[in-house]
Every structure is written in C-alpha cells, then in structure tokens.
Amino acid sequence: MGGVDGVEAADNDTGPVLDAHVHLWDPNRLSYPWLAEAPAINRAFTGDDFAALHAEPVEAVFVEAGRDAAQAGAEVEWVRTEAAKHAWIRGAVAHVTVENPVQAVREIRRHAEDPFVVGVRRNVQEEAPGFTEHADFRVGVRLLGQAGLPFDACVRQHQLPELVRLADACPDTTIILDHLGKPQPTGRDEWSRDLRQVAEQPNVVCKLSGLATEVVGADAPQALMVSLLREALEVFGPERCLYAGDWPVMTLATDYRTWLDVVREALAPYPAAAAAAVFRGTARRVYRLAAKETQ
C-alpha cells in the first residue's frame, strides 16, 4: 500500500503507517495565540492539505493544536468534520484543563463517552517548575486513567524528572511522552539519564517525533536524530514507541518524507515486527483504536 510520496507501509504490517501526532488548524475558525510567533505556519492546515502530500494512505491521530483553551470543544467538533471527509483521521487527542477539578471531571466524562476522542493533552512545556506536581493536576491525570484515556505529555528536556514523578504518582494512566522530551544537542548526557528514568516507568510510552525542530544548527543533524531515536528505541523498546510526524510544525525544519526516512533509518537494525509496532501497532494499542472501531 502506498504512503507519503509512495512510501510503503511497514513490513509485516496490516495497514498503512499510523501517524500518532498530526495537527490541523484554521486561524479563520479558531484562535491560536502561539501562531503569532510562528509566521511561517500562521495559516490554515487542514485535512485537504495533509492529503495533498499524497499522505492519505497514512492514517493519523489528530493532537490538539494550542487553540484558545475556551475553544477546546469547538476544536474537536471542527476536526470531527474533517474526519467525516477524510477517513484516515482515526481520532482526536483533545485539550482538557486537567488542573481544574470541576471542568476536568465534566470534560473527561464527555470525552470518555465519545468514540472519536482517543486521548487528552494538556500542554505543559511552558509551565513553571513543579506545575505537574500540583495536587489538582495529578487528580486530573488520574481521572484520565480511570476513564481509559491516555495523557499526552508535551514537556521539555528539563521537565523529564517531573514526568518521572508524575508517572509514578499516576500508575493507572498511560502517559505518552511527546517528541522524546525535546532533547537539546548541548544537553545529551542529561537527556539520556532522564529519559532512561522515564522509560523505567511502565506506564509511559514515547513518540518518535519532533526532533527536526529541536536540532536546528546542530552538526550532522540527521545523524544526531538517528542516534537520539535509537537511544529511545533502546530504553523503551519498539513496543513502547510510536511513529509521529508533528506535521505541520515539522515543516519549519524538514518535510514529511525526510522525517519518515529518518525514523526508518533508526529502525533499520530491528526486525520487521519492531517496525510494525512503531509504525502502527503501538499507537493502535495505546489509543485503543481497535476498541473504538467496534463502538
């Protein structure tokens, strides 16, 4: 089966590549404050735009795109209309302000009853140190586990020790580490140490994504990205890693085909079953897509 620009699905896989992290947005519909600082991508990116990459055989999970928090429900509804036109959009990871006890209970209950919503993200990468250790935040993350919804954790490298403590405090919630924790080329040793501690938490899995925008300016960036990916594969194991593109943010530094090739290069020493897990199986399991198909 074809994929992005003719890329084939992973060996021994039963379907197309499943991209576990695709953003869609339309500033004409919703407000995305952060886009003012990213003029190169401050325009609409829709399902039609992703399909124009010849990527329609690549299935995708939409991840909340940083719209105004008050518009989180409207974002899910808009993406639902996109999915009605593009069946390869398999589900949505919605924003929930999990640190707000009343709001979190209401919204998590609603999302748990919605087959289209497959997870929740509360982006914490810009929050102050200790944010994820607040009692209300942890209560919200625990509620996700009780509801059967995983939590996407977008953190920066210096927040990885906090993530270890969060995972330990919320053992029944599956936590998905976005973008390998955004490793910085100048802090490789610290990242390696902290990532290994994250991987020791059995309820954490890791998205192989987001590196191209983090290694800009590094020497031999492709070799560095392959090395970082292989380290994540080593400490988590392929069965706890998910392929993800981070489109269209990735376009600030690379293109879809190049990133997919980088991940394939990182997986080259592994057997076909490992590639099948990374490119489809882990995401299907973590986001419970097979169960959603029966609802």
N, C-alpha and C positions, 0 to 999 in steps of 0.2 A: 504494500500500500504506500502511496506517495505521501510525503510530508512537506515541510517547508522547502521550497525550491527543489522538490524532488527527493528530499531526504527520506530514506526508508525507515520504517518502524524498527524498533529494537529486535534483534534476533530472538526467536522463540517467543515473541510477544504475540498476543492475540488481537491486537488492535493498534491504532496509531499512537504516537507519542502523546502522553498526557502532561501538559504543561501546568504545573501546580501554582503558578503565580503570574497571572496576566491582569493588567489594569486596563480599564476603559474609563474614559471621562469625556464630558462635554461641558465646557465652561458656559455655553449658552443656556444650559439647563440647570446646572447646579454651581455652587460656589466652591472653588478650590484655592484657598488663600496661598498655599505654598507655590502655586504655579507662577505667581508674580516674580519669584526668584529663579525661575527656570524658563526664560523666554523661548528657548529653542523648542520646547514641547508645550508651550502655552496655547494649545488649540485642541480641537476635538480629536479624540482617538476612539473610534467605535468598532463594533464587530465587523463592519464592512472594511475598515482599514486593516484589521488583522487578517481578514480573509484575502485582502489584496496582496499579502505576502506569499500567496499560494500556500497558506498555512491552514486552510480549513480542515484537512485531514488530521491536523494536530488538535486534539481536544484540549480544553483549557478549563481551569478553575479561576474565576474572577476573584480578585482580592481588593477590598475596599481601597479607595484611591485618595483619601485625605480630603474629602469634601467637608464643608462646614458640618460640625457634629450634629447640628439640629436637622440636617438633611440626610441622615443615615438611612432612614426608612425609604425616602424618595430615591436614594441611590440604588437600593435593592430592587425597587419596583422598575426603575429605568433599565437596569441590567436584565431583569426578567423579560422585558420587551425585546431586548437584544437577543436573548436566548431563544425567544419564540421565532426569531428569524434565522438564528444560527444554532443548530442543534449541537454543535461541538462545544458550546458553553455549557459545561456539565453542572455547574453550581456556583454559589457565591459565598465568599467569606465576608461577613458583614461587620461593620463597626458597631461596637457596643461600649458605652462608657461604663466599664465594669466596676469602677470605683464608686459609682453612685448606687447605693444599695436598692433603693426603690425602683429606679429606672432599670437597673440590671436585671432584677427579678422579672419584671414585666417583659422586657425585650428578649431575654434569653428564653423564657417560656414560649414566646411567639415564634422565635426562630427555630426552636426545637420541634415545633409542630409544622414547620414549613419544609417540605422536601427539597426545595431549591437552595436553602441555606445550609451549607455544609461545614461551616466553621465561623469563628469570630476573631477579629483582630482589634486590639486597642493599641495603636502605635505609641510606643513609649520611648523611642530613640532620642527624643528631645527633652525628656523629663529629667528633673533633678535627681541626684543620687538618693537612693532609698525609696523612690516612688513605688516600686513594686513590692516593697515590704510593708506598706500600709495595710492595716487590718482589713479595711473595706475592699481594697483591691484584691487581696487574696481570697476574701469571701466570694467575690465575683468570679474569679478564676475557678474556684472550687465548684461553684454553681454550674459552670460550663461542663465540667466533668460529669456532674450528676445528670445533666441534660443530654449527654452523649455528644457534645460539640467540642472539637479541639480548639486550642487557643494558638493563633499565630503570634509569635513574639518577634517584633522588629526591634532589635536592640543594636547598640554599637559595641565595639570591642570592649570598652571599659566597663560595660554593664553585664558582661558574661558571668562574673561571680554572683551578681544579684540573681541572674537567671537560674544558677545552680540552686540557690536558696529557695527561689520560687517553686521550682520543680519539686524540691524536697518537701515543701510545705503543702503542695497540691498534688499528691501522688496519683490521684484517680483522674486527673486531667491530662490528656495528651497535649504536649506543648511542641509546637513546630517552630524551630529556630529559622528565621528568615535570613537569607544571604550570608550564611556561615558566621553570623555575628559581625559582619562588616570588618574583616581583618584589615589592618593598615600595614603597608610594606615595611614601615620602620618599627613595628612592634610585633614581629613574628614570634619571638620566643614567648612573650606574654600571652599572645593569642593561642599558641599551641598548648601551653599549660592550661589555660582556662577552658579551651574547647574540650580537652580531654576530660576535665572535671564535669563539664556539661554532659558529655557523652556517657559518663558513668551513671547519670540519672536515667533509669529505664523508660521513663515516660516522655523522653524528649527525642524528637527526630529532627533531621536537618535538611533544609532546602539548598540544593546546589544551584545557587543563583547570585546575582547582584555583584559579582566580583569586578566586572569590567569598569564600572564607575568608581570603584574603590582603589584600583591600582594605576590610575592615570598618572603618568610621569615616572612610573617605576621602570627600572631596567628590565628588559626582556619580559614585558607584561604577560605574554601568552604562556611562557614557561612558568612564570610565577603563578598564574591562575591554575595551570595544570597541577602544579605542586601543592597548592592550597586545597584543591579539590581532592587530590589523592590522600592528603592528610585527613580530611573529613571522612572520606570513604574508609580509611583505615580505622579511625577511632569509633565511628558509628556503625560501620558495616553497611554494605549496599542495601540491606533490607530495612535500614532506618534512614535512608537518604532518598530524596525526591528531586527529580529534574524540575527546574523552574527557570523561566526566561526573564522575568521582571520587565516585560515589554509594556509600554514603550519607554520607560525610564532608561532601559539599556541602550536606546538609540543615541543617548548622549555620548556613548563611548564605543559602541560596536553595533553589529547588525545581528539579526536573528540567526542566520545560517552560521555565522562565525562562532557565536556562543554555543550553539548546539554541537558544532565540531569540536570545540574546546572540551566540552563535557564528554563527548565520545572518546577523545584522546585520553582523558583522565581514566576512563573506564577500560581502555584497551587491554590492560593486564588481567582483567577479570573475565570470568566465563559469561556466556550468553545469558544465563539465568540471572546474574547480577545486574546486567544491563536492563533486562526485562523488569526487574524490581525497581530500579531507579527511574526508568522512563515510563513506567505505568503502574506496576503493582503496588508500590508503597503508597502512592497518592490515592489509589482506589481504596486501599485498606484504611488509611488514616482519615480520609474524608468520607468514608463509609459510602462510597458511590454505588457499590453493588447493592447495598441495602436500600438506598434511595431509589434505585431503579424499580424496586418492587412496590414502592408506595404509590 
